[in-house]
Amino acid sequence: MKAIWTGSLGFGLVNIPVKLYSAVEDSSLDLDMLDKSDHANIKYKRVNEKTGKEVPWENIVRGYLLDDKYVVLDKADFDKAAPEKTKHIEITQFVDVSEIDSNLFELPYYLEPDKSGDRAYVLLREALEKTNKAGIGLFVMHNREHLCIIRATSEVIVLNRIRFAEEIRSTKDLKVPAEKSKPAEVKMAVSLINQLTKPFKIDQFKDDYTEKLMKVIKAKSKGKSVAVPQLKVVHSKTKDLMEQLKASLSPSKSASGRRRAS
């Protein structure tokens, strides 16, 4: 893996030199865009809107339109905005992990100790695990400030980018029902939830779509066709919620029985 950010992680007067690595990789297929007529690759070019000529990367700069005039920025300008955050993540507080709304989570990264940071890294990792806390910090990467949480697993410290509050849309414009359910229906629904509850194990879930799409691609390359499974939605015979819940709680019913392919 290649580090995408290097700097330090600090809490109190303890500073840990660290490297940041992406913790995820895309599992989808890398599909190219082609011209329908001859299957030639579609290419994007960085073109000067005035001359129509392609511009090489080394001649491209970033600018902000202010009062109808562009202010051009270079790397030094971005660093000047918050020099303390471009190479350092300061943990400003600790919180219970359960306090953080899952809507706020963005991308996860792995933190690795750099240079002489091993002992301090292990100390923070063990302390976070023991307290079940997460650190909150801010840092700058790719010319943008990010809010993040620092948490620990048994092996590694994980940094999760999280969204700022203003980035979460309000729900006030959504048309959601205001009425309450009947107590007996809620009790039955809770029973159904409890019946279907089991420990969450991420390795039980797999990106089946990509695998099946690859089978279609391989078959098509050989001039073969793939049988399309037909999705059958099992509908309840009654519209009464209590009757639907009772039927769902039947021992012969399961989550997979609601929708299945044949």
C-alpha positions in Angstrom: 0.0 0.0 0.0 1.1 3.6 -0.7 0.7 6.2 2.0 -1.6 9.1 0.9 -0.7 11.4 3.8 2.1 11.7 6.3 2.3 13.8 9.4 1.6 13.4 13.1 -1.2 12.5 15.4 -1.3 14.2 18.8 -3.2 13.9 22.1 -2.1 16.0 25.0 1.6 16.4 24.7 2.1 13.1 23.0 2.8 13.3 19.3 2.9 10.2 17.1 4.5 10.4 13.6 2.0 8.5 11.3 1.3 7.5 7.8 -2.3 7.4 6.4 -3.5 4.6 4.1 -6.8 4.1 2.4 -8.7 1.2 4.2 -11.0 0.5 1.3 -10.8 -0.5 -2.4 -13.5 -0.5 -5.0 -15.0 -4.0 -5.7 -16.9 -2.9 -8.8 -15.7 -3.7 -12.3 -13.7 -1.1 -14.2 -15.8 -0.5 -17.2 -14.6 1.6 -20.1 -16.8 4.0 -22.1 -16.8 3.2 -25.8 -18.1 4.7 -29.1 -21.1 2.5 -30.0 -20.1 2.6 -33.7 -16.6 1.1 -33.5 -16.0 0.4 -29.8 -13.1 3.0 -29.7 -12.3 4.2 -26.2 -13.8 7.6 -25.2 -11.1 9.9 -23.8 -11.4 13.0 -21.8 -9.2 15.9 -22.5 -8.3 19.0 -20.5 -9.1 21.7 -23.0 -8.6 25.5 -22.9 -12.1 26.9 -23.5 -10.6 29.8 -25.5 -8.1 28.1 -27.8 -9.7 24.6 -27.8 -6.2 23.2 -27.3 -5.4 20.4 -24.8 -3.5 21.7 -21.7 -0.9 19.4 -20.0 -1.1 18.8 -16.3 2.0 20.8 -15.5 0.3 23.9 -16.9 -2.9 23.6 -14.9 -3.4 25.7 -11.8 -6.3 26.2 -9.4 -8.2 29.5 -9.0 -11.1 31.0 -7.2 -13.5 33.4 -9.0 -13.7 36.5 -6.9 -15.4 39.7 -8.2 -15.3 38.4 -11.8 -11.6 37.8 -11.6 -9.7 34.6 -10.8 -7.3 34.5 -7.9 -4.7 31.8 -8.7 -3.6 29.6 -5.8 -0.4 27.5 -5.5 0.5 24.8 -2.9 2.0 27.4 -0.5 -1.3 29.3 -0.4 -3.2 26.1 0.6 -0.6 25.4 3.3 -0.8 29.0 4.6 -4.5 28.7 5.3 -4.0 26.2 8.1 -0.3 25.1 8.4 -1.0 23.4 11.7 -3.5 21.0 10.1 -1.7 20.1 6.8 0.8 17.9 8.6 -0.8 17.3 12.0 -4.0 15.8 13.4 -4.7 17.1 16.9 -7.2 15.1 19.0 -9.2 17.9 20.7 -11.6 15.6 22.7 -12.7 12.1 23.2 -16.3 10.7 22.9 -18.1 7.5 23.3 -18.2 5.8 19.9 -22.0 5.2 20.2 -22.6 9.0 20.3 -21.6 9.5 16.6 -24.5 9.3 14.2 -23.7 6.8 11.4 -24.9 9.4 8.8 -21.8 11.3 9.5 -19.3 8.6 8.5 -17.4 8.9 5.2 -14.2 7.1 4.4 -12.0 4.9 6.7 -8.2 5.0 6.7 -5.5 3.0 8.5 -2.9 4.8 10.6 0.6 3.3 10.8 3.3 4.6 13.1 6.2 6.2 11.3 9.8 6.6 12.4 10.0 6.4 16.2 6.3 6.4 16.9 5.8 2.7 17.8 5.5 3.0 21.6 3.2 6.0 21.6 1.0 4.4 18.8 0.6 1.2 20.9 -0.2 3.3 24.0 -3.0 5.2 22.2 -4.4 2.1 20.6 -4.6 0.2 23.9 -6.1 3.2 25.8 -8.8 3.7 23.1 -9.7 0.1 23.3 -9.8 0.0 27.1 -12.0 3.1 27.3 -14.1 2.3 24.2 -13.6 6.0 23.2 -12.9 7.7 20.0 -10.9 10.9 19.5 -12.2 13.8 17.5 -9.7 15.8 15.3 -9.3 18.0 12.3 -6.8 17.8 9.5 -6.2 19.1 5.9 -5.8 16.7 3.0 -6.2 17.3 -0.8 -6.7 21.1 -0.1 -9.7 20.5 2.1 -10.3 20.4 5.8 -11.7 17.1 7.2 -13.3 16.3 10.5 -12.4 12.8 11.7 -12.7 10.3 14.5 -9.8 8.2 15.7 -10.7 4.8 17.0 -8.9 1.5 17.7 -9.2 -2.1 16.7 -7.2 -4.9 18.2 -4.5 -4.4 15.5 -4.6 -0.9 14.1 -5.7 2.7 14.8 -8.4 3.7 12.3 -9.2 7.2 11.2 -12.7 7.8 9.8 -13.5 10.9 8.0 -16.9 12.2 9.1 -19.1 14.9 7.7 -19.6 18.3 9.2 -23.1 19.0 10.6 -23.9 21.4 7.8 -23.3 18.7 5.2 -26.2 16.6 6.4 -29.5 17.6 4.8 -32.5 18.5 6.9 -35.4 16.1 7.0 -38.1 18.8 7.3 -39.0 18.6 3.6 -39.7 14.8 3.7 -43.3 13.6 3.8 -43.2 11.1 6.6 -46.3 9.9 8.5 -47.0 11.4 11.9 -49.4 8.8 13.2 -48.5 6.2 15.8 -48.7 2.4 15.5 -51.0 0.3 17.6 -49.2 -1.1 20.7 -50.1 -4.7 19.8 -48.5 -4.1 16.3 -45.3 -2.7 17.8 -45.1 -5.6 20.2 -45.4 -8.1 17.3 -42.9 -6.2 15.1 -40.4 -6.2 18.0 -40.9 -10.0 18.3 -40.2 -10.3 14.6 -37.0 -8.2 14.9 -35.8 -10.3 17.8 -36.5 -13.5 15.9 -34.4 -12.3 12.9 -31.6 -10.8 15.1 -28.2 -12.4 14.9 -24.6 -11.3 15.4 -23.3 -9.1 12.6 -20.4 -10.7 10.7 -19.2 -8.6 7.7 -17.5 -11.6 6.0 -21.0 -13.2 5.5 -21.8 -10.4 3.0 -20.3 -10.5 -0.5 -20.5 -8.3 -3.6 -22.4 -10.9 -5.6 -23.5 -8.5 -8.3 -19.9 -7.9 -9.6 -19.3 -11.7 -9.6 -22.5 -12.3 -11.6 -21.8 -9.4 -14.0 -18.4 -11.0 -14.7 -20.1 -14.3 -15.6 -22.3 -12.3 -18.1 -19.3 -10.7 -19.6 -17.4 -14.0 -20.0 -20.5 -15.7 -21.5 -21.1 -12.8 -23.9 -17.4 -12.9 -25.0 -18.0 -16.5 -26.1 -21.3 -15.7 -27.9 -23.4 -17.4 -25.2 -26.4 -16.0 -23.3 -27.0 -16.2 -19.6 -30.4 -17.2 -18.2 -31.9 -14.2 -16.4 -33.2 -15.3 -12.9 -36.8 -14.0 -12.4 -37.4 -12.2 -9.1 -40.6 -13.2 -7.4 -42.0 -11.1 -4.7 -44.1 -13.0 -2.2 -47.1 -10.9 -1.3 -49.2 -11.4 1.8 -52.8 -12.4 1.2 -54.0 -9.8 3.6 -53.5 -6.1 4.1 -54.0 -6.3 7.8 -50.6 -5.5 9.5 -51.2 -7.9 12.5 -52.0 -10.8 10.1 -48.8 -10.0 8.1 -46.7 -9.9 11.3 -48.2 -13.2 12.6 -47.5 -14.9 9.2 -44.0 -13.5 9.3 -43.4 -15.0 12.8 -44.4 -18.4 11.5 -41.5 -20.9 11.9 -41.7 -21.8 8.2 -41.1 -18.2 7.2 -37.6 -16.5 6.9 -36.2 -13.3 5.6 -35.2 -14.9 2.3 -38.8 -16.1 1.8 -40.1 -12.6 1.2 -38.1 -12.2 -2.0 -36.4 -14.9 -4.0 -35.1 -15.5 -7.4 -36.1 -18.5 -9.4 
